[in-house]
Amino acid sequence: MFETVREDLRTTLDEIRSAGLHKPERVIGTPQSASVAVTSGGAPGEVLNFCANNYLGLADHPEVVAAAKDALDRWGYGMASVRFICGTQEVHKELEVRLSAFLGQEDTILYSSCFDANGGVFETLLGAEDAVISDALNHASIIDGIRLSKARRFRYANRDMSDLEHQLKEAAAGGARRKLIVTDGVFSMDGYVAPLQEICDLADRYDAMVMVDDSHAVGFVGPGGRGTPELHGVMDRVDIITGTLGKALGGASGGYVAARAEIVALLRQRSRPYLFSNSLAPVIAAASLKVLDLLESAGDLREQLAANTALFRSKMTEAGFEILPGDHAIAPVMIGDAAEAARMAELLLERGVYVIGFSYPVVPMGAARIRVQLSAAHSTADVERAVAAFVDARAALVTAGA
């Protein structure tokens, strides 16, 4: 039987490659940092890394690494159990308390990933008599989580408050018992920030709850790095925050839901990804506590990240590249054609800058881009070198196509 399937799969893979949509995996031979050694794909040894979610540069921070090493000796390698059986250690509870305090929420529950966190919320909280109203550009994990629930589904155009209000009216007219508005805090392919104050105002008007996936914001967005609710002054008005420990907060893995106490309590009893997945590795929990310690005095890192972001965006704009507007550390360089974006990424790697071309289905067809992500670990010289590499790669691309 599989021989027939094998040919079908090979045909599909060939179609992906011929369309320029194939996504190769390059192998890194060093810790994650501002520069890494890429051991495959034609890289010239050590290259500048401008495609990691390592916004604050903490993935290889010596204090975080030391905390992880100490945790291995104290807590062991893994729990070999789920939380409600024998998978809860003091370090897990301590991290949940610390995250709750940092994010201004009543309680927090840890997951293996934010994908699991988003996968475990909707089915638990919403039934067939309820409605979820989701931004059209929300992360795939939110989309999949919504699919698992029986709630009625409404979608509004990205950051369009008029459309959101229309969908809320539709949900109310349909007799929805509970209404949940869900949005990314920062949209990962564009770097756009959700208008949370306006969203919360509409939620109040139409008696809806608000959920924010703040994975690309917590740690560095807002005056204290508490994310988009802090940025917009609505920390007390957002009911559910989901996020990851795998980006600015150390870059390992793991996710969480920080929310009203009753929501978290129900998730502990009914959320399937929580009940049926091994506990977060204690070494990650312990290292994440150290990250939270560092965030208390990370103002200089946030300032460096903001400066690097502003410099890259201004220099690239001056050089004639199209950068989606904003001031977030995600700076998408718009290319359009998928094959051209992939080729440009290859040319940049040859010039010592590691970036990735994003194309369909990750972004809309015809909207391929190179998503550049700045880090506090980058120096001014690193940023200027990256811009120069973009200019040189563009010239090489034009010459090759002439």
Secondary structure, DSSP 8 states (H G I E B T S, - for coil): -HHHHHHHHHHHHHHHHHTT-------B-S-SSSEEEB-SSS--SEEEE-S-S-TTS-TT-HHHHHHHHHHHHHH-S---S-TTTT---HHHHHHHHHHHHHHT-SEEEEES-HHHHHHHHHHHH--TT-EEEEETT--HHHHHHHHHS-SEEEEE-TT-HHHHHHHHHHHHHTT-SSEEEEEESB-TTT--B--HHHHHHHHHHTT-EEEEE-TTTTTTSSTTS--HHHHTT-TTT-SEEEEESSSSS-SS--EEEEE-HHHHHHHHHH-HHHHTS----HHHHHHHHHHHHHHTT-HHHHHHHHHHHHHHHHHHHHTT--B-SSSSSEEEEEEE-HHHHHHHHHHHHHTTEE--EE-TTTS-TT-EEEEEE--TT--HHHHHHHHHHHHHHHHHHHHHH-
